[in-house]
């Protein structure tokens, strides 16, 4: 990700369960949960 002139390396680990993507974004500052749903 890039914010203005600052770049933050980020990794995503997750899995698809039906129409929902569940996982976490991992940076040097720690991990954050992420959930997404399929939109038709």
N, C-alpha and C positions, 0 to 999 in steps of 0.2 A: 504494500500500500504506500501511497505517496501523499503527504500533506505538505502543501507549499513546496519547500525545498528539501524536506525531510522524508527519507524513505525508510519504511519499517518492514523488514522481512517477516513474512507470515506463512504459516503452514496450516492446512486444514486436514483434519482426520475425521472421518465420519462414515455413516452407512445409510443406505436407502432402505426404509421400512415402509412398504406399500407406497403411498403418495407423499411420505414425509422423509425429509433428509435431516438426520440428527448427527451432531458431532461437535467439534470444538476447533476454534482458531487458536493457534499456538504462536506466541511471540517470545522475545527475550524477557518480557515483563510478566509472563504467565499465560494461562489458558482461559478462554472465554467460551461458554456454551453457545451453540448456534442451532436453531431449528428452522427449517423451511418447509412449506407445503406446496405441492404441485397446483398450478393454476391452469385451468383449461381455457 
